[in-house]
Amino acid sequence: MIKIAIMGLGTVGTGVAKVVSENAKQIEHRLGEALQVKTILVRRYKDGPYRQLMTDDFSKIEADPEIRVVVETIGGVEAAYEYTKRALSAGKHVVTANKQLVAEKGCELLELAQKKGVSYLFEASVGGGIPILHPLTQCLAANRIEEIYGILNGTTNYILTRMVRTGAFFSDALREAQAKGYAEADPTADVQGIDAGRKICILADLAFGHQVPPELVEMEGISKLSLRDVKIAERAGYRIKLLGRAVRMPGSGRTAYVAPHLISEEHPMANVEDVFNAIVVRGNATGEVMFYGKGAGEMPTASACVSDVMEAVSSGPRRDAVVWSPDEDGFVDARELHTRFYCRIEGSLTDAAMAFGQVEVLSEDGETAFLTDRISGYDAEEQSRSLNMLACMRVLG
């Protein structure tokens, strides 16, 4: 009998307990022995099917020799960081869906796990139920990863989908997302790009082998996005998506950022709608490979957590696959990237051409919307100062 503990009994923690119970036969068949939740750490006791498993004392988990894996679903950094360190130091594998903790402290925690001969696994921290970290570090290991980009937040993708399908304003689409439970009462982390930013940091860490601190990553969300730009883009054959991107730069440089992008309607990602996520990995041997599915939710995320539990107890520590250097050197500002830009100005085509040279006009009706040639973010920023810029965002490709 393999016994585990769960820290936190919110959405994901409850899902983990459900998956272990409901899929018990399949799990036992794969592992060769049964998997059981022995203890659940909670802040407050509450009635329910797991009442007899609850404790508010982490030391009972820490000191229990029967507990081999701890699943951390607390969220945030403070308590989760302390308990994760203590669990690893006690020789227990730790599995987490906590993207903030992995993005900020993952390098340190992986080093501690290596030292103690255990695993620190976090497949659920990026794609929820979408398997991405294992393919990235195992199946694509023979590749030099050049770029990763994707729709990493289901809440913002749902909002953008409603703006396209129904013509809803951002504020109305956000309220709808909250009513359906897709957005929190405080949606800041989602709509400001912070959630996607933490995820792209983890992907960049693994892809490029160096720490990408979240505080260095530009994170722009969709709260300022105008329905006018959504409609102009759609008429021109584009969709607007919030993308996280991590790009290998010339030499040894690398960058990462989150921002709205125009994507051609012919691109597979343009049709990823509602709460679904999609992640593209571009390797120098494979080209582009896309992973698609639900990026959040109780059961998809719990499924990824339990899969990590099974890997931890069946194969031991992944010492060579999941690791990156604490070295931050080589990270460059995302404005060094050269892309096309979508701009909407309060002015004429002449004004646009004087600032940006040759442009592709999308709309002229008192305001002018256009696409530039490939320029750096610095150039786009510089030229914008001479114009009354109403909107400016990158074009993918």
N, C-alpha and C positions, 0 to 999 in steps of 0.2 A: 504494500500500500504506500503510495506516494502522497505525502501530506503537504499542503500549502497553506499560506495565510494571505488574506486580502487586507490591504490598508485603505480604508474608505469604502463606504457603501452607498455611493451616489449612483448615477446612471451606469457608468462603466463597471464599477465594482459589483453592482447587482447583476449586470450582464455576465460577468465572469462566473459568478456563482451559478447562474442559470445554465451557462454553457457546460460547465463541469458536471452538473446534474443531468441535464437533458441529453447530452451526448456521451454519457458515461460508457456505454458499451463500445462505441467507436474509439474513444480515447483509450480504453483498456486494451482493445485489440491492437492498437498501434504501439502502445508502450509495453505491453506484456504484463502490466499490473494496473490496478485501479488507481485513479486520481481522486483525492478527497480534499475538500476545504475543511481545515481543522479550526481555524481561528479567523475572526474578522475584527479589525481595529476600527472603532468608531469614537466619535467625540461624545455622542449621547446615545444611550441605549434606547431602542424603540421596539415595539411589538412587530411581529412578522415571522416569516418562516425561518429566519436566520438568528432569531433572538438568542438561542442557546449557544451560538458560536461567538457571540460578541464579547469584546473586552475593550476597555479604555486605557489599558496599560501595555505599552509597546514592549516593555521588558519581558512580558510573558511570551511574546513571539521570538524576541531576540535570544532568549535562553532556552527555548524549546528545541531539543536535538532532533525531534521528529519532523519539524518543519524544514523542508529542503528549499522551497522557493517562496519568495514574498512578492506578491503582485501589488505594486504601488499605484493606486488610483485616487490619491488625495488631491493632486493638482497643486499648482503654485510651486514655490521653491523652499520656503522656510522649514516647515515640518517635514515635508517630503524629502528634502535634502538631508536633514539630520537622520531620519529613520532609514533612508537608503544607505547612508554611510555605515550606520550601525549594523544593518542587516548584512551588508557585504563583509564588514569586518568580522562578523560572527560566522563567516563561511557559508552564507546562504546566497543562492542565485536570486537576482532581483529582475523582475519584468515590470515595465512601465508603459503607460500611454501618455506620460506627462511631457509634452513638447517643450514647455518652458524650462523645465529642469534639465532636459537633455541638451537643449540649445545653450544654456548658460553654464552647466556644470558637467556635461557629458564626458568631456575629455578627462577631467579629474576622476570621475566615477569609474570610467573604463580602466584607468590606470590602477585604481584601488582593486577592482575586480580581478585584473590580471595578477596583481600581487597576492591576492588571497586564493587564486585558483578557481574562481567561480565566474559565472556569466552575468553581464548586465545587458539585457536585451530590450529593445524599444521599437519593434516593428510597428506597433499601433500608434506611435507618436506622430507619424507623418501622414499616412494615408488611411488611417482608421482600418477599415477592412480590406484595403487594397494592399496586396503584397508588393512592396517597393524596395525596402532596405535590404532584404535578403537577396533578391535578384540583382540589386546594384552591387553588393559586395561579394556575391558568389557567382551567379550566372553570367554577369558582365565583367567579371574580374580580369579577363584577358584584354579588355579594352582600355584605352586612354579616354576617359570621359571628358568630352569637350564642352558639353552644355547640358543642363537640366532646366526644364521649365514646365509650369503646369498650373492648373486650376486647383488650388490647395485648400480652398475654404468653401464649403457647401452653402453657407449662409449667404455670402456675397453672390455666389453663382445663382442662387434662387432669386435674389433681389433683381439681378440683371436680367434673368429670364422673364420675370414678370414685367419689367420695364419694356422689353422687346415685344412680348406676346400681347400684353393688354394696354400698353401705353401708360402704365402707372408711373407716377412720379416716385423718386427715391423714397421719400418719407412714407408714402402710402404702401409701397412694396415692403419696406422695413416693418411696418405695423402688421402687415399680413404674415410676414415671416415669424414675427413674435407670437402672433395668435396661433400659428401652427406648431409652435415649439421649436422652430428651426433657429431662432435668434434668442439670445438671452435678454432679460429685462435691461441690462446694460450691455449693448452690442458693440462697445468700443473696440475690443480686441479683434472682432470680425471686420467691421466696416472700415476701420482705420488701417487694415493690412497687417496688424501685429501678429495675429494667429498665423497667417500665411508666412510672415517674416520669420517666425521661429522655425517653421517647418523647412523653409528654404535654407536656413542656416544649417540644420542637421544634414540635409541632402548635400550641401556644399562641403561640409566637414568630411563626409564619407567619400564624396567624389574626388576631392582634391587633396585630401590627407592633411589638411591644416585647419586650425581653429578659425571659424568665422564668427566673431563676437556679434551678437544681435545689435549692440549699440552702434556698430559701424555700418549697419545695413539700412539703406533708405527704405522706409515703409510708407507707401502712399496707398490709401484706401479708395473707396468709391463714394464717400459721403458728399463730395463736391461735384459728382458727376451729373451732368445735365441731360434731361430727357431729349433735348434738342440734338445733342451729339450722338445719342443712341440712334435716333431716327435718321440723321444724316449718314451715319456709318452703315446702317442697314440698307438704305437706298443705294449706296455705293458698292454693296456686296461685301460688307464687313460686319462682324459682330464685335462688341466690346466685352472683354473678359478681364478679370483681375488675375494677373499672373505673378507668381514668384519665379525668378530666374537666377540661375547661378551659371556663370560663364568663365571658361578658362581664357585668359587674355594672352597676347603674345609674350614670349619669354616665360617667366615663372609667375606672372600676375594672375589674379583671379578676382572676381567681383560677384556680388549678389544684391538683389533688390526686389521690391514688390511694387507694382504699379498697374493701373489699367492699361490695356493694349487693344489696338484694333487687330483683329485676326480675319483673314480672308474666309468667306463662307465656304470655300472649298477645302479648308483645313479640317481634319477630323475633330479637332478640339472646338471648332465653332459650334458643333452640334451637341456638345456636352452641356446639358441643361439641368435646371432645378438644383437639387442638393448633391448631384453627382460631381465627382472630382476626376481629373485626368492628369497624368504626369508623363512627360516625354523625356527620355534619356537619349542623348546623342553620343554614341561612341565612335571612335575612329575606325573600328572594324564593322560594327553592326549597323551604323547609320542610326536612324531614329527608331526607337521602340517606345510604344505608348502603353501605359497602364491605366485602366479605367474601372470605376466602381464607386460605391458609396464611401465617402471619406469620413463619415462620422456615424453616430448612432449607437445605441446600447449594444445590440448584438454583433454588428460588423466589427466594432472596435474590440469587444470582448473576445470575439473569435481570434483576432490577431494576438491578443494577450495570451490566451490559452495555448495557441500554437507555439508561442515563445516559451511558455512553461514546459511544453512537451519537448521542445528542442533542448532546453537547458538540462533537463533530467536524463535525456537520452544520448546526448553527444558531448556533454561537458562544455567547458569554456571555448568560445570562438576567439582564440587569442590573436590570430593573424588577420581575421576577416574584418572585425569591427574595431577600429582604432584610428585615431588621428593625432597629429602633433599639436602641442599647445602653441606652436609658433604662429604668430599672426602676420609676420612679414609677407609682403607680396599682395596683400589685399588693396585693391585700388577702387577709387570712386566710380560708381556706375555711370557717371557722366562721361567717362572715357570711351564708353561703348559707342559705336557708330551704327545708327539705325535710321529708317525713315521716321518722320514725325507727322502726326495729324495735328493741325492747328486750326483754330477758329478765331478770327480777329474782327474787331469792329473797324472795318476799313475795306479797301478795294483790292482787286487783284494786283493792281500796280503797287500798292503798299506791300503786299505779300512778296511780289517778285523783287522789289528793291531790297527787301530784307533777306530773302532766302534764295534768290536766283530762280532757276526753273522749278515750277511747282505744278502739281496736278490738282486742278480745281474740282471740288466736290459739290459746292453750293455757293451761290451768289444772290443775296437778297438783302442788301444793306449791311449784312455781315458776310465774310468770306471764309469758307472752310476749304482746306486744301491739304495735300500731302507734299512733304518736302522730299528732296533727294536724300541719300544717306549722309547724315551729319552726326557729329558728336553731341552729347547732351550739353556740353559746355557751349557749343555754337548755337544750339537751340535756345539756351538760356540767354546768351548774349544778344541774339537778334530779337528775342522777345521783349527786351527792354525798350526797343525803339517802336514797339507796336502796342496797341491796346488789346492784349491777348486775353481772350475769353476762355479758351481751352487749349491744352497742349498735352498730347500723350504719344507714346511710342507705337510703332506699327511692327508687329511680329513678322520676321522674314527679311 
